[in-house]
Amino acid sequence: MMPRRRPSLLLLVVICWCSLGAGSLPGGTLDGVAQDARSDLERALEELAELREQIEDEKLPLARKVAELEEKIAEKRRESERLRRIRETRQSELNRLRSQVDRRRENIAYFHNLLDDYLEAFEARLHIAELPNYRNRLREIRESGPGSGDLQRFEGQFDLLDLAVRRLDENTGGRVFEGRALRADGTLSPGMFALVGPIGVFQGEEPNHQGLVTLRTGSLQPSIFPLPPRFQGGVRELLDTGTGRLPVDTTQGMAVKREETRANLWEHIRQGGPVMVPILLLALVALGVALYKWREIASMPPLPPGELQRILEPFNRGEKEEARRRADQAPGPVGAMLADAIAHAEEGKELMEEVMYEKMLRTQPKLDRLMPLIALTAATAPLLGLLGTVTGMIQTFQLITLFGTGDAQTLSGGISEALITTQFGLMVAVPALIVHALLSRKCKGVLSNMEQTSFGFINGLEEHLRNSDD
């Protein structure tokens, strides 16, 4: 297509040139210039007409072509929209499939974890006597775990289920099999095991090597807890005939473990360490002092009812020797106090009161003697126990620093040993405090009885004796 021309612009240029040149050209040439301009204008108009015809000729095909292109564009847009919808549908389907795959993987992982937990629970439920028979197979099943494919892993876990079902069939009604168990010296002894539910018994080649099968700490081999003699015949009968009398542990082994860890008094004291020595010494001293003071105070009984009146009757009649003799027969410091008062009867009532008060003052130190030792024991024993506990805890934390916290049983054992000193400290302090309070009360009771007796003696004097002092 030819480029379009602009005749109006050309005409404008010609007119301007004619206008500018008209003033400078001579009058004879102006008509020629106008004629030339007119000729140029006509040519320009002709060219414009030709261009318009050419544009009209080319406009329709171009319009049809534009329409075709627009139709193609619309079709492409519709196709693009259809493909976009297909892509969204496929993406949605793909996301749904991915979600299903993720759920399937989660289900597979859940079943794997469930069967792994069952493996751990199955191994934990195995009796220590039958554990050696299954240990290798359980190791193979465990090794076909996360490192292998899902199919191989499921095969190993399904083998575990078959193994558990076979074990259940074998143990129904009891089971007898050969094996080895640890002796007391740590060596393995061959013999026969019998499992009846959770109860396992062992009979070794030696007749005396028999008992309940237990798990000893730090060992993977079955150990033997000796049975009382009345059950030993039942174990042999069970292995020989299939029936016998066995002990039933309702705690499923906890009572046996408790019995194995139970220590006698001497072992319990040794576990407390060197701090137990002063605690026990204080306990012995407090016990000896308490017994001595109890006996001493028991030898100072109060004056029996009516005894004071029996002493006052001869004294008021003037029979001082008889009254003094009866006062000497009264037990404890009360009788000695009355005897001293009667001996100073001639010197007046006030002096008798001073003599009795002096006797009470001399009796009080005797009653209070050695009592501070009991109070000292009650105050010091808990502190010594706390000292032993702190020392034991320091040693426990030193072990944690060296070996870590992997063995909680060892740590709990160390802490329990550290608390033994506090236990014994309180066991010594609480009785010492109670005994000190009881003895202090009895001492105050003796002094109170002496004071009441002295008042009763002064008030029981005849009027003429009280007035003789005046």
C-alpha positions, 0 to 999 in steps of 0.5 A: 500500500502506497503512503498517504500524501498531504495535499492540504499541506502542499497547498498551504506551502504554495500559497505562502510562497506566492504571497511572499513572492508577490511583493518582490516579483514584477507584475508580469510574472505574478500570473505565471506564478498563480498559474503554476500554483493552480497547476500544482494544486490540481495535480495535488487534488488528482493525487488526493483523489487517487489516494482516496480511491486507493484507500477505499479499494484497500479498506474493505479487504483490510476490514475483513482481515481485521475481522478475521484476526479478531475472530481468531483472537476471540477463538484463542481467548475462548480456547485459553479460557477452556484450557485455564478451566481444565488446568484449574480442574486438573490442579484441583484434582492433583491437590486432591490426589496429593492430599490423599497421598499425604493421608495415606502416608500419614496412615502408613506412618501411624500404622508403622508407629503403632506396630513399633509401639507394639514391638516395644510393649511386646518386648516389655511384657516378655517374662525375663525367663523367655526373653533370651528365646525371642531376643534375636528375632526381635532384633531382626524385626527391629533392624527391618525398620525405618531404613527399609521400604514400607513393604519390607517393614510391614512384613517384619511387623506382621511377623511380630504379630504372628510371633505374638500369637504363637507365644500366646498359644504356647503360654496358654495353660502354662509353659515349661522350657529349658534355660539358664539363670544367674546364681547368687555368685553371678554365674549362669546355671542351666535348669528348667523354667515354668511360666504360669501367667506372670509367675515364673519359677526356676529349678536348677540342676542343684536342688537348692537352686530354685525360686521365683524368676526376677530381673536384677538391675544391671543384668539381662539374664534372669535371676532367682529369688529364693522361696520359703521352704514350704514352696520349694516342693511345689516348684519341683512337683510343678516341673515334674507333674505339671501341677504344684503349689506356687506363691502368687505375687499380686504386685507382679514382681514389685514385692520381690523387688521391694524385698530385694532392696530391703536393708536391715537396720545395720545396712540402713545405718551404714548407708547414711555415712559418717554423719550417722556416728554423732547422731547415734552417739547423741541418741545413746546419750539422750536415751541414757540421760532420759532413763536416769532422769526418769528413774530419779524423778520416779524416786521422788513421788508426791506425798500420799493423801493423808500423810501430811495430816498424819505428820501434823497430828503428833506435831500439834500435840507437841510430839515433835520426835514422832512427827519427825520420825513420820516425816523421815518415813515419807518418800522423796524430798518432801519428807526430808523437807518436812523433817528439816522444818520440824527440826527447826520448829522451836525457832519459829514459823518464819524460819520453818518457811525459810528452811522449806523454801531452801530445801526446794531451792536445793532440790530444783538443781538436782531435778534440772541436772542433765536435762539440757543434754536431752534438749541439746540432742533434740536441737542438734540431731536434725542439723546433723541429719541435714548436714549428712543430706547436703554432703550426700547431695554434693556427692550425687551431683559430682556423680552427675557431673562425671557420668550424666543423668542417664541412670535415674535409678542410680541417682535416686539411690544416691538421693535416698541414701543422702536422706537417711541422715535426715531421717535418723536425725528426725527419729532421734530429735522428735522422741528427745523433744517429747521426752524432754517435755515430759521430764520437764513437766514431771520436774515441775510437778515435784517442785509444785508438790513440795510447794503445796505441801509446805503451804499445807504444813504451815496452814495445818499448824495449831493456832498456839504454834502459829502465835508462838512465833508472834 
